Amino acid sequence: MENLIYGITTGILFGFFLQKAEMLRYEKHVGAMLFRDMTLIKFMLSAVMVGMIGIYILSDAGLVKLSVKATVLGGNIAGGIILGIGWGLLGYCPGTIGGALGEGRWDAAWGILGMLAGGALYAEVYPFFKDTVLKWGSYGKLTLPGMFGISHWILIPVIIIIFLLLFRIIEKKNL
Amino acid sequence: MLSPKDKTWSPYIAGALTGLTVVLSVLIAGHFFGASTTYARSAGMLEKIFSPQHVSELSYFQKYTPKIDWQWMFVIGVILGGFISSKLGGTFLKQAIPPMWENRFGPSVKLRAVLAFTGGILVLFGARLAGGCPSGHGLSGMIQMSVSGYIALFSFFAGGIIVANIIYRRGGRG
């Protein structure tokens, strides 16, 4: 029960921040894909920077456990591109679409129905993918520091500098 | 100062606060953000009403039991958060078609419904095949510097960039 209360509270906060950053709008998602409006990149990479520092400090202190998803090139790339194609049509993603509905964007409801259908469809064909695509290029729970064999405290500043340079370019171009 | 009654906040600030929320969520509840599994589980819950036998036989639903869990409540919370913030900021609206879409495709609700539904199918199918969505792979994955997160996010954008550019090649600004 406690777990469910944490879930809804965290969701409310996330939905609140997404709404304030205008991340629940079709235009912001498709705008990023067209390189016309980079609000999504600003929002996402800011969250990643803060999250990355916080999670790795807590992880080093032994207070949290990482939950790294397996790298499976077949699934990550093929599934990723299929998701991307759908994202381009829908203009919302599974994390933001609920908030879009909450904000009064009714077309999100069609997307939610489609996502339920997509989930049902995937459950039907999962055994096929499990034995094929999901076995191609499987590297397990791989992280960038693990792959390069360097400390995460070397890589984190490098990633942050790259993100900040990206922000600078975005701001210079007024995107 | 930030106020809940503001129409918008800087995406840098809202993003940073989101990052902080992820950290606190992992510390307090032990959960990273993610959303797509919830739609798969919910599909299972709905199917169960009509055909419980079939659902219990599918290996996917044996792995991801159709039930209400932390993430399910998180997804409901996002709906509420979007509602609360837009009501407080005075930006709540009733909109059947995004303006940018209408500029390109006209005011047909039916066309938007069909393509949004189709998009939804692809989004969730792809998310489950990829093992996560822009929240689970993108946000949570990149926070942990997981290789799968970076690969998946690049692939999401690759697909999105192709489709968006086909649709809006000739302009059609929103």
Contacts between the chains, C-beta under 8 A, distances in Angstrom:
chain1	res1	chain2	res2	distance
A	3	B	29	6.5
A	3	B	69	7.5
A	3	B	70	5.1
A	4	B	68	7.1
A	4	B	69	7.7
A	4	B	70	6.7
A	4	B	73	4.7
A	5	B	73	7.7
A	6	B	25	7.1
A	6	B	28	6.5
A	6	B	29	3.8
A	6	B	31	7.2
A	6	B	70	6.6
A	7	B	29	7.4
A	7	B	31	7.2
A	7	B	69	7.4
A	7	B	70	4.0
A	7	B	71	6.6
A	7	B	72	7.1
A	7	B	73	3.2
A	7	B	74	4.4
A	7	B	77	6.6
A	8	B	73	4.2
A	8	B	74	7.0
A	8	B	76	6.0
A	8	B	77	4.2
A	8	B	80	7.4
A	9	B	77	6.6
A	10	B	21	6.4
A	10	B	25	4.7
A	10	B	29	7.1
A	10	B	31	7.4
A	10	B	33	7.7
A	10	B	74	5.6
A	10	B	77	6.4
A	11	B	73	6.5
A	11	B	74	3.9
A	11	B	75	6.3
A	11	B	76	6.2
A	11	B	77	1.9
A	11	B	78	4.7
A	11	B	79	7.9
A	11	B	80	7.1
A	11	B	81	6.3
A	12	B	77	4.3
A	12	B	78	7.6
A	12	B	80	5.1
A	12	B	81	4.2
A	12	B	84	6.9
A	13	B	17	7.9
A	13	B	18	8.0
A	13	B	21	5.0
A	13	B	77	7.7
A	13	B	81	6.4
A	14	B	18	6.3
A	14	B	21	6.3
A	14	B	33	6.7
A	14	B	74	7.3
A	14	B	77	7.0
A	14	B	78	5.6
A	14	B	81	6.1
A	15	B	77	6.2
A	15	B	78	3.8
A	15	B	79	6.6
A	15	B	80	6.3
A	15	B	81	2.2
A	15	B	82	4.4
A	15	B	83	7.7
A	15	B	84	7.6
A	15	B	85	6.9
A	16	B	4	7.8
A	16	B	81	4.1
A	16	B	82	7.6
A	16	B	84	6.3
A	16	B	85	4.4
A	17	B	9	7.6
A	17	B	14	4.4
A	17	B	15	7.6
A	17	B	17	5.3
A	17	B	18	4.8
A	17	B	21	7.2
A	17	B	81	7.7
A	18	B	14	7.4
A	18	B	18	7.6
A	18	B	78	7.1
A	18	B	81	7.1
A	18	B	82	6.6
A	19	B	81	6.6
A	19	B	82	4.7
A	19	B	85	3.7
A	19	B	86	5.5
A	19	B	89	7.5
A	19	B	91	7.6
A	20	B	6	6.9
A	20	B	8	5.9
A	20	B	9	4.0
A	20	B	14	4.9
A	20	B	85	5.6
A	20	B	89	7.1
A	21	B	8	7.1
A	21	B	9	6.1
A	21	B	10	7.7
A	21	B	11	4.2
A	21	B	14	3.7
A	21	B	15	6.6
A	22	B	8	5.7
A	22	B	11	7.5
A	23	B	11	7.4
A	23	B	14	7.7
A	24	B	82	5.5
A	25	B	98	7.1
A	26	B	98	3.5
A	26	B	100	6.4
A	26	B	101	6.3
A	26	B	174	8.0
A	27	B	98	6.2
A	27	B	99	7.1
A	27	B	100	4.8
A	27	B	174	4.4
A	29	B	160	7.6
A	30	B	100	6.5
A	30	B	160	7.9
A	30	B	164	5.0
A	30	B	167	7.9
A	30	B	168	7.2
A	30	B	174	7.8
A	31	B	100	7.9
A	31	B	174	7.3
A	32	B	157	7.9
A	32	B	160	7.9
A	33	B	157	6.8
A	33	B	160	4.2
A	33	B	161	4.9
A	33	B	163	7.4
A	33	B	164	3.6
A	33	B	165	7.4
A	34	B	161	7.8
A	34	B	164	5.2
A	34	B	165	6.6
A	34	B	168	5.9
A	36	B	173	7.4
A	39	B	11	4.9
A	40	B	11	7.9
A	42	B	11	4.1
A	42	B	12	5.6
A	42	B	15	6.4
A	43	B	11	4.1
A	43	B	12	7.7
A	43	B	14	6.1
A	43	B	15	4.0
A	43	B	18	7.2
A	44	B	15	6.5
A	44	B	134	7.7
A	44	B	138	6.4
A	44	B	139	6.5
A	44	B	142	8.0
A	45	B	15	7.1
A	46	B	11	7.0
A	46	B	12	4.8
A	46	B	13	7.8
A	46	B	14	7.9
A	46	B	15	3.0
A	46	B	16	4.8
A	46	B	18	7.7
A	46	B	19	6.6
A	47	B	15	4.4
A	47	B	16	6.8
A	47	B	18	4.1
A	47	B	19	3.9
A	47	B	22	6.8
A	47	B	139	5.9
A	47	B	143	7.6
A	48	B	19	6.7
A	48	B	139	6.7
A	48	B	142	4.5
A	48	B	143	5.5
A	49	B	16	7.5
A	49	B	19	6.6
A	50	B	15	7.7
A	50	B	16	4.8
A	50	B	18	8.0
A	50	B	19	3.0
A	50	B	20	5.6
A	50	B	23	7.3
A	51	B	18	7.9
A	51	B	19	3.8
A	51	B	20	7.7
A	51	B	22	4.5
A	51	B	23	5.8
A	51	B	139	7.3
A	51	B	143	3.7
A	52	B	19	7.8
A	52	B	142	7.4
A	52	B	143	5.1
A	52	B	144	7.7
A	52	B	145	6.7
A	54	B	19	6.9
A	54	B	20	6.8
A	54	B	22	7.7
A	54	B	23	3.4
A	55	B	22	7.4
A	55	B	23	5.8
A	55	B	26	6.2
A	55	B	143	5.5
A	55	B	144	6.4
A	58	B	23	6.9
A	58	B	26	7.3
A	58	B	27	5.9
A	63	B	27	6.2
A	64	B	26	4.9
A	64	B	27	5.6
A	64	B	30	7.4
A	65	B	30	7.3
A	66	B	144	5.2
A	67	B	32	5.4
A	67	B	140	7.5
A	67	B	144	7.3
A	68	B	141	7.7
A	68	B	144	5.4
A	68	B	146	4.4
A	68	B	148	7.5
A	69	B	131	5.2
A	69	B	132	5.8
A	69	B	136	7.1
A	69	B	137	6.5
A	69	B	141	6.0
A	69	B	146	5.9
A	69	B	148	4.8
A	69	B	149	7.0
A	70	B	131	6.8
A	70	B	148	6.3
A	71	B	146	7.4
A	71	B	147	4.6
A	71	B	148	4.2
A	71	B	151	6.7
A	72	B	131	7.0
A	72	B	148	7.3
A	73	B	151	7.0
A	75	B	129	5.3
A	75	B	130	5.7
A	75	B	131	5.8
A	76	B	130	5.3
A	76	B	131	6.7
A	76	B	137	7.7
A	76	B	148	5.3
A	76	B	151	4.6
A	76	B	152	4.8
A	76	B	155	6.5
A	77	B	130	7.9
A	77	B	151	6.4
A	77	B	155	5.0
A	78	B	129	6.2
A	78	B	130	7.6
A	79	B	125	7.8
A	79	B	126	4.7
A	79	B	127	6.8
A	79	B	128	7.1
A	79	B	129	3.0
A	79	B	130	3.0
A	79	B	131	7.0
A	79	B	152	7.5
A	79	B	155	7.6
A	80	B	126	6.6
A	80	B	130	4.6
A	80	B	137	7.7
A	80	B	151	7.0
A	80	B	152	4.6
A	80	B	153	7.7
A	80	B	154	7.4
A	80	B	155	2.5
A	80	B	156	5.2
A	80	B	158	7.3
A	80	B	159	6.9
A	81	B	126	7.2
A	81	B	155	5.0
A	81	B	156	7.9
A	81	B	158	5.8
A	81	B	159	4.2
A	82	B	122	5.5
A	82	B	125	6.0
A	82	B	126	3.2
A	82	B	129	6.4
A	82	B	130	7.8
A	82	B	159	6.8
A	83	B	122	6.9
A	83	B	123	5.4
A	83	B	125	7.9
A	83	B	126	3.0
A	83	B	127	5.1
A	83	B	130	6.0
A	83	B	133	6.8
A	83	B	155	7.6
A	83	B	156	5.4
A	83	B	159	6.5
A	84	B	126	7.1
A	84	B	155	6.2
A	84	B	156	4.4
A	84	B	157	6.3
A	84	B	158	5.8
A	84	B	159	2.0
A	84	B	160	4.3
A	84	B	161	7.6
A	84	B	162	7.5
A	84	B	163	7.3
A	85	B	122	5.4
A	85	B	126	7.4
A	85	B	159	4.3
A	85	B	160	7.5
A	85	B	162	7.1
A	85	B	163	5.2
A	86	B	118	7.5
A	86	B	119	4.4
A	86	B	120	6.7
A	86	B	121	6.9
A	86	B	122	2.8
A	86	B	123	3.7
A	86	B	124	7.8
A	86	B	125	7.6
A	86	B	126	6.1
A	86	B	159	7.6
A	87	B	119	7.1
A	87	B	123	5.7
A	87	B	134	7.8
A	87	B	156	6.2
A	87	B	159	6.7
A	87	B	160	4.7
A	87	B	163	7.8
A	88	B	119	7.4
A	88	B	159	6.5
A	88	B	160	4.4
A	88	B	161	7.7
A	88	B	162	7.1
A	88	B	163	2.8
A	88	B	164	4.7
A	88	B	167	7.0
A	89	B	115	5.2
A	89	B	116	7.0
A	89	B	118	6.2
A	89	B	119	3.2
A	89	B	122	7.1
A	89	B	163	6.1
A	89	B	167	7.9
A	90	B	115	7.9
A	90	B	116	5.3
A	90	B	119	3.2
A	90	B	120	5.7
A	90	B	123	5.8
A	91	B	98	6.3
A	91	B	101	7.4
A	91	B	116	7.9
A	91	B	119	7.6
A	93	B	35	7.8
A	93	B	123	6.7
A	93	B	133	5.7
A	93	B	134	4.6
A	93	B	135	7.2
A	93	B	156	8.0
A	94	B	35	4.0
A	94	B	36	4.4
A	94	B	38	7.7
A	94	B	39	6.0
A	94	B	75	8.0
A	94	B	123	6.5
A	94	B	124	6.7
A	94	B	127	6.0
A	94	B	133	4.3
A	94	B	134	7.7
A	94	B	135	6.8
A	95	B	33	6.9
A	95	B	34	7.7
A	95	B	35	4.2
A	95	B	78	6.9
A	95	B	133	6.0
A	95	B	134	6.2
A	95	B	135	3.4
A	95	B	136	7.9
A	95	B	139	7.6
A	96	B	78	7.4
A	98	B	35	7.8
A	98	B	75	5.4
A	98	B	76	7.2
A	98	B	78	4.3
A	98	B	79	4.1
A	98	B	82	7.0
A	99	B	78	4.7
A	99	B	79	6.4
A	99	B	81	6.2
A	99	B	82	3.1
A	100	B	82	6.7
A	101	B	79	5.9
A	101	B	82	7.3
A	102	B	78	7.2
A	102	B	79	4.2
A	102	B	80	6.3
A	102	B	81	7.0
A	102	B	82	3.3
A	102	B	83	3.7
A	102	B	84	7.9
A	102	B	86	7.1
A	103	B	82	4.5
A	103	B	83	6.8
A	103	B	85	7.8
A	103	B	86	4.3
A	103	B	91	7.2
A	103	B	92	6.2
A	103	B	93	7.0
A	104	B	86	6.8
A	104	B	92	5.1
A	104	B	93	4.5
A	104	B	94	5.0
A	104	B	95	6.1
A	105	B	93	7.4
A	105	B	95	5.2
A	105	B	98	7.2
A	106	B	94	6.8
A	106	B	95	6.5
A	106	B	96	5.1
A	107	B	95	7.4
A	107	B	96	6.0
A	107	B	97	6.0
A	107	B	98	6.8
A	107	B	101	7.9
A	107	B	112	5.3
A	107	B	113	7.2
A	107	B	116	5.3
A	108	B	116	7.8
A	110	B	112	7.1
A	110	B	113	4.5
A	110	B	114	7.9
A	110	B	116	3.9
A	110	B	117	4.7
A	110	B	120	6.8
A	111	B	116	4.7
A	111	B	117	7.0
A	111	B	119	6.2
A	111	B	120	4.0
A	111	B	123	7.3
A	112	B	39	7.6
A	112	B	120	6.6
A	113	B	117	5.9
A	113	B	120	6.6
A	114	B	116	6.6
A	114	B	117	4.0
A	114	B	118	6.4
A	114	B	119	6.3
A	114	B	120	2.1
A	114	B	121	4.6
A	114	B	122	8.0
A	114	B	123	7.3
A	114	B	124	7.4
A	115	B	36	7.9
A	115	B	39	4.4
A	115	B	120	4.3
A	115	B	121	7.3
A	115	B	123	6.0
A	115	B	124	4.0
A	116	B	39	5.9
A	116	B	42	6.0
A	116	B	43	4.7
A	116	B	46	6.6
A	116	B	120	7.9
A	116	B	124	7.6
A	117	B	43	7.3
A	117	B	117	7.5
A	117	B	120	7.1
A	117	B	121	5.2
A	117	B	124	7.9
A	118	B	39	7.4
A	118	B	43	7.9
A	118	B	120	6.1
A	118	B	121	4.0
A	118	B	122	6.7
A	118	B	123	6.6
A	118	B	124	3.3
A	118	B	125	4.3
A	118	B	128	7.7
A	119	B	36	8.0
A	119	B	39	4.8
A	119	B	40	3.7
A	119	B	41	7.7
A	119	B	42	7.0
A	119	B	43	3.6
A	119	B	44	7.5
A	119	B	124	5.0
A	119	B	125	7.9
A	119	B	128	6.7
A	120	B	43	4.1
A	120	B	44	7.6
A	120	B	46	7.8
A	120	B	47	6.0
A	121	B	121	6.7
A	121	B	125	6.0
A	122	B	40	6.5
A	122	B	60	6.9
A	122	B	124	6.9
A	122	B	125	5.1
A	122	B	128	4.3
A	122	B	129	6.9
A	123	B	40	6.6
A	123	B	43	6.8
A	123	B	44	6.6
A	123	B	58	5.0
A	123	B	60	3.9
A	123	B	61	5.8
A	124	B	58	7.0
A	126	B	58	7.3
A	126	B	59	6.3
A	126	B	60	4.0
A	126	B	128	7.8
A	127	B	59	5.8
A	129	B	129	6.1
A	130	B	59	7.6
A	133	B	129	6.8
A	134	B	129	7.7
A	139	B	147	7.1
A	141	B	146	7.4
A	142	B	146	6.9
A	142	B	147	4.3
A	142	B	148	7.1
A	143	B	144	6.4
A	143	B	145	5.0
A	143	B	146	5.3
A	143	B	147	6.5
A	144	B	145	4.4
A	144	B	146	7.6
A	144	B	147	6.1
A	144	B	150	7.2
A	145	B	145	6.2
A	147	B	147	5.9
A	152	B	145	6.6
A	155	B	145	6.5
A	156	B	145	7.7
A	159	B	145	7.2
A	167	B	12	7.7
